[in-house]
Amino acid sequence: MSKEVIIIGGGIIGLCSAYYLQKEGHKVTVIDQSNMNAGASYVNAGYLSPSHIIPLSAPGVMRKGIQWMFNSSSPLYIQPRLDLNFLKWTWAFNKSCNANHVKKAAPVIRDITILSQQLYEDIKTSEHFTAQYEKKGLFMLCQTQKLLDEELKMAEIAVKLGLEAREVNPSEIKQLEPNVEINTIGAAYFKCDHHSTPHEFMKEMIAHLTHRGVTFYTNETVKDITIKNQSISTLKTNKQTLTADEIIIAAGSWSSILSKKLGLKLLLQAGKGYRIDTKKQTGITIPAILAEAKTAVTPMNSFTRFAGTMEIAGINHQINRVRVEAIANAANHYYPNIKLTQTEKDDAACGLRPVSPDGLPYIGKSKMCKNLTIATGHAMMGWSMGTATGLLVSEIISNKKTSLDIESFHPDRRF
């Protein structure tokens, strides 16, 4: 049965949800507070990475976060503040940083990211999208034996989960990347990973959905939500009042603000990430993560992107130049012949990623509202999980059996 569906949020999660919902015959409207040309869905590293099987809330991360709290250039920066929601999130995050959680989360992350790869390729092929999509794998480049040992342990876990990964020495890395000098003692090579150019896919998806009859309201903010009989009856924006059979909150880091209007205590923090792009010929053809610096490198369509950091400091788009400089320094430290210019650094952009306490997304219906579906909290994995999340949302609203078991993603789960 066809339903009228409103999606709050026009990032990768919202667009993929709209894609599968309209294919099911539903009438879809997307509301976004921006012009839909910036943010995390546009400045991310473009990875579709099953290799990232370890959630952010892993053993030792909280300890590192405390150590890095006084270093504004550190890979993970948690800004301490007297805010009840932040304190609750921090408590839950710390509880999740254990080996048992990692053991349970790893196969769940593997399954949703592999499904996303398959769906991304299906969309690109069936809709004749021209957006870049390549299957060249991912290096975890290391400069210290300590980090190399850690990354090789991760590779062993990945192999046990059926993913293709192996160790590569500097000589093998040179064979795979002959046109760029790399300062490394070795790497874990995850052949299972793919990469893309995010803004190309987003632009084509918006055009496709518009052609298919999806309605877009941009630069429009949801101001109020009215509930009757445990269902959302109306949405009030700064411009109009809307009604629908089903509502989806896919508003990224802003989802927690919207959920409060519903009495839903969704633990979520904004994790800011940065990117620097260079159009110079770098010679890089295989994506890499610079292990010690926690910086991502992606050869995109006509440019190379350096991205990274996780800054838990509330919802804001202020550019911390110290963190931008840290990314630029890491690029030069691992690729000695690459030096990002001041102009490129001045053009750095940021995006806010919605981070749940356990590093797993919220996907599903909450008991608080019968006609509400949550799709947020993907942290650094929004791009890697986007298409699969969209399919799952469509299956939930269409009352179909979901392609994956979504119990681990339940919005009402306890921490």
ABEGO torsion letter per residue (X at the ends): XBBBBBBBEABAAAAAAAAAAAAAGBBBBBBBABAGABEAAAABAGBBBAABABBABBBGAAAAAAAAAABAABABBBBBBBBAAAAAAAAAAAAABBAAAAAAAAAAAAAAAAAAAAAAAAAAAAAGBABBBBBAEBBBBBABAAAAAAAAAAAAAAAAAGBBBBBBBAAAAAAABAABBBBBAEBBBBAABBBBBAAAAAAAAAAAAAAAGBBBBBGBBBABBBBBGGBBABBBBAABBBBBABBBBAAEAAAAAAAAAAGBBBBBBBBBBBBBBBABBAGBABBBBBAAAGBBBBBBBGBBBBBEEBBBAEBBABBBAAAAAAAAAAAAAABAABBBBAAAAAABBBBBBBBBAAGBBBBEBBAABAABBBBBGAEAAAAAAAAAAAAAAAAAAAGBBBABBAAAABAABBX
